[in-house]
Amino acid sequence: MSGAIRDANWVRGMFGRIAPRYDLANHLLSFGIDRYWRARTVRAVSHMMRRPEARVLDLCCGTGDLALALAAADRGIPARVFGSDFCHPMLTRAREKGCPFVFESDALQLPLPDACLDIVTVAFGFRNLADYDAGLREMRRILRPGGMAAILEFSQPPNAAFAALYAFYSRHILPVIGGAVSGSKDAYSYLPASVSKFPSADDLARRMGDAGFRQVRFDLMTGGIAALHTGLAS
């Protein structure tokens, strides 16, 4: 078994263990700012949701917070919002919260035909993929020409002083609090480690262009802790 497969299995199991208290830990550790980040993502794609019979997939949907936010913004607009994740306990929690249209799948091999969606979103799950470029190509594959991808992910603050403060919080405080709330300190030690290995905002934008997206842009939020990347399928 390859290291990538072992890593994927470990990540799946880790998310499964923390699923029951995942939402509480996220809101607590981000001081509720994660809700604002998701609201920004919904606003970024809202104009695309007005397409006739638009179809939306929230990839790596976890417990469904972004999918629910997208569906709430869909009032009066004929869009359908779906969610996909590779962790069954997360999807169980999403269904309990009111996400009926969710399915279990690997984000690198989605059981969907080419060019079937208008919008693909992913919030704080993209960095968990074993192959970022393959993930971008798969997002491009399932989008119709002119469809929109929106990737909300943690990033590295550009200000050195703020970056140092954020690094201290992430490495020393976040695992303790996250572990106490979720019951898994390993999960919240994994988070800063995964962020540190994730491409910079500029690099991710370049990779999106290489994967076939145009008009790629990104917005840094909350001092650069998070970045929202958007692009249109060519």
C-alpha positions as CSV (number, residue, x, y, z in Angstrom):
1,M,0.0,0.0,0.0
2,S,1.4,3.4,-1.0
3,G,2.1,6.2,1.5
4,A,-0.6,8.3,-0.2
5,I,-3.2,5.7,0.4
6,R,-2.2,5.2,4.0
7,D,-2.4,9.0,4.5
8,A,-5.8,9.1,2.9
9,N,-7.1,6.3,5.1
10,W,-5.6,8.0,8.2
11,V,-7.2,11.4,7.3
12,R,-10.6,9.6,6.7
13,G,-10.4,7.9,10.0
14,M,-9.3,11.1,11.8
15,F,-12.3,13.0,10.5
16,G,-14.6,10.2,11.3
17,R,-13.5,10.3,15.0
18,I,-14.1,14.1,15.3
19,A,-17.3,14.3,13.3
20,P,-19.7,14.5,16.3
21,R,-18.0,17.7,17.7
22,Y,-16.4,19.0,14.5
23,D,-18.7,22.0,14.2
24,L,-18.3,23.1,17.8
25,A,-14.5,22.9,17.6
26,N,-14.4,24.8,14.3
27,H,-16.6,27.7,15.6
28,L,-14.8,27.8,18.9
29,L,-11.2,27.7,17.5
30,S,-12.0,30.3,14.8
31,F,-13.9,32.6,17.2
32,G,-16.9,32.2,14.8
33,I,-15.0,33.8,11.9
34,D,-15.5,30.6,9.9
35,R,-19.1,31.5,9.4
36,Y,-18.0,34.8,7.8
37,W,-15.6,33.0,5.5
38,R,-18.3,30.7,4.3
39,A,-20.7,33.7,3.8
40,R,-18.1,35.3,1.6
41,T,-17.9,32.2,-0.5
42,V,-21.6,32.1,-1.0
43,R,-21.6,35.7,-2.1
44,A,-18.8,35.0,-4.6
45,V,-20.8,32.3,-6.4
46,S,-24.4,33.7,-5.9
47,H,-24.6,35.2,-9.4
48,M,-23.8,31.8,-10.9
49,M,-26.6,30.2,-9.0
50,R,-29.0,32.3,-10.9
51,R,-28.3,30.3,-14.1
52,P,-31.4,28.4,-15.3
53,E,-31.4,25.0,-13.6
54,A,-28.0,25.6,-12.1
55,R,-26.3,22.7,-10.3
56,V,-23.9,23.1,-7.4
57,L,-21.6,20.6,-5.8
58,D,-19.9,21.3,-2.4
59,L,-16.8,19.1,-2.5
60,C,-15.3,17.7,0.7
61,C,-18.5,19.0,2.3
62,G,-17.8,17.6,5.8
63,T,-20.8,18.2,8.0
64,G,-22.5,20.3,5.4
65,D,-22.1,23.9,6.7
66,L,-21.2,25.4,3.3
67,A,-23.8,23.2,1.4
68,L,-26.5,24.4,3.9
69,A,-25.4,28.1,3.4
70,L,-25.5,27.7,-0.4
71,A,-29.0,26.1,-0.2
72,A,-30.2,28.9,2.1
73,A,-29.0,31.5,-0.4
74,D,-30.9,29.5,-3.1
75,R,-34.4,30.6,-2.1
76,G,-36.4,31.4,-5.2
77,I,-33.5,30.4,-7.5
78,P,-33.8,27.1,-9.4
79,A,-30.4,25.7,-8.3
80,R,-29.8,22.3,-6.8
81,V,-27.0,21.9,-4.1
82,F,-25.3,18.6,-3.6
83,G,-22.5,17.6,-1.2
84,S,-19.8,15.0,-1.5
85,D,-17.2,13.7,1.0
86,F,-15.1,10.6,1.5
87,C,-15.8,10.3,5.3
88,H,-19.1,8.5,6.1
89,P,-19.5,9.9,9.7
90,M,-19.2,13.4,8.3
91,L,-21.9,12.8,5.8
92,T,-24.1,11.2,8.5
93,R,-23.8,14.4,10.5
94,A,-24.5,16.5,7.3
95,R,-27.8,14.6,6.8
96,E,-28.8,15.1,10.4
97,K,-28.3,18.8,9.9
98,G,-30.6,18.9,6.9
99,C,-28.4,18.1,3.8
100,P,-30.4,15.4,2.0
101,F,-28.4,15.4,-1.3
102,V,-25.0,14.2,-0.2
103,F,-23.0,11.2,-1.4
104,E,-19.8,9.5,-0.4
105,S,-17.0,9.8,-2.9
106,D,-13.3,10.4,-3.5
107,A,-12.7,13.9,-4.7
108,L,-10.1,12.7,-7.1
109,Q,-12.5,10.3,-8.8
110,L,-16.0,11.6,-8.7
111,P,-18.9,9.4,-10.0
112,L,-20.1,12.3,-12.2
113,P,-20.1,12.8,-16.0
114,D,-18.1,15.5,-17.7
115,A,-19.4,19.1,-17.8
116,C,-22.5,18.4,-15.6
117,L,-22.2,21.3,-13.0
118,D,-22.3,25.1,-12.9
119,I,-20.5,25.6,-9.6
120,V,-18.0,23.5,-7.5
121,T,-17.1,24.8,-4.1
122,V,-14.8,23.3,-1.4
123,A,-14.2,24.8,2.0
124,F,-11.2,23.8,4.1
125,G,-11.0,20.4,2.5
126,F,-8.9,20.9,-0.6
127,R,-5.6,20.8,1.4
128,N,-6.5,17.2,2.5
129,L,-6.4,15.9,-1.1
130,A,-3.5,13.6,-1.9
131,D,-2.9,15.3,-5.2
132,Y,-3.8,19.0,-5.6
133,D,-3.3,19.2,-9.3
134,A,-5.4,16.1,-9.9
135,G,-8.1,17.6,-7.7
136,L,-8.2,20.8,-9.8
137,R,-8.4,18.8,-13.0
138,E,-11.3,16.8,-11.6
139,M,-13.1,20.0,-10.6
140,R,-12.5,21.3,-14.1
141,R,-13.8,18.1,-15.7
142,I,-17.2,18.2,-14.0
143,L,-17.8,21.9,-14.6
144,R,-19.6,23.1,-17.7
145,P,-17.7,25.7,-19.8
146,G,-17.9,29.0,-18.0
147,G,-18.7,27.2,-14.7
148,M,-17.2,28.5,-11.5
149,A,-14.8,26.9,-9.0
150,A,-14.5,28.4,-5.5
151,I,-11.8,27.1,-3.1
152,L,-11.9,28.4,0.5
153,E,-8.8,27.3,2.3
154,F,-6.4,28.3,5.0
155,S,-3.4,30.2,3.9
156,Q,-0.2,31.8,5.3
157,P,-0.5,35.5,6.5
158,P,1.8,37.8,4.5
159,N,2.6,40.0,7.5
160,A,5.6,38.4,9.3
161,A,4.6,39.5,12.8
162,F,1.0,38.3,12.4
163,A,2.2,35.1,10.8
164,A,4.4,34.4,13.8
165,L,1.5,35.0,16.2
166,Y,-0.8,32.8,14.1
167,A,1.8,30.1,14.0
168,F,2.2,30.1,17.8
169,Y,-1.6,29.8,18.2
170,S,-1.9,27.1,15.6
171,R,1.0,24.9,17.0
172,H,0.6,25.4,20.7
173,I,-2.9,26.5,21.6
174,L,-5.2,25.1,18.8
175,P,-4.2,21.4,19.4
176,V,-4.8,21.7,23.1
177,I,-8.3,23.3,22.8
178,G,-9.2,21.3,19.7
179,G,-8.2,18.1,21.4
180,A,-10.2,18.9,24.5
181,V,-13.3,19.7,22.5
182,S,-13.1,17.0,19.9
183,G,-11.4,14.3,21.9
184,S,-8.6,14.0,19.3
185,K,-5.5,16.1,19.8
186,D,-3.9,14.5,16.8
187,A,-6.6,15.9,14.5
188,Y,-5.8,19.5,15.6
189,S,-2.1,18.9,15.4
190,Y,-2.6,17.7,11.8
191,L,-4.4,21.0,10.9
192,P,-1.4,23.4,11.2
193,A,0.9,20.8,9.7
194,S,-1.3,20.5,6.7
195,V,-1.6,24.2,6.3
196,S,2.2,24.6,6.4
197,K,2.6,22.2,3.5
198,F,-0.2,23.7,1.4
199,P,0.7,25.9,-1.6
200,S,0.8,29.6,-1.2
201,A,-2.2,31.6,-2.5
202,D,-0.1,32.7,-5.6
203,D,0.9,29.1,-6.2
204,L,-2.6,27.7,-6.0
205,A,-3.8,30.4,-8.4
206,R,-1.1,29.3,-10.8
207,R,-2.1,25.7,-10.5
208,M,-5.7,26.6,-11.2
209,G,-4.6,28.3,-14.4
210,D,-2.6,25.2,-15.4
211,A,-5.6,23.0,-14.7
212,G,-7.8,24.9,-17.2
213,F,-9.3,27.7,-15.2
214,R,-9.4,31.4,-16.4
215,Q,-10.0,34.7,-14.7
216,V,-8.4,33.1,-11.6
217,R,-8.3,35.4,-8.6
218,F,-8.0,35.2,-4.8
219,D,-8.9,37.3,-1.9
220,L,-7.0,37.0,1.4
221,M,-9.3,37.3,4.5
222,T,-8.6,37.9,8.2
223,G,-5.0,39.0,7.7
224,G,-4.3,36.1,5.3
225,I,-5.4,33.3,7.6
226,A,-7.8,32.2,4.9
227,A,-8.0,32.7,1.1
228,L,-10.9,32.4,-1.3
229,H,-9.8,31.4,-4.8
230,T,-12.2,31.6,-7.8
231,G,-11.9,30.7,-11.4
232,L,-14.0,29.9,-14.5
233,A,-13.7,26.7,-16.4
234,S,-12.4,27.4,-19.9
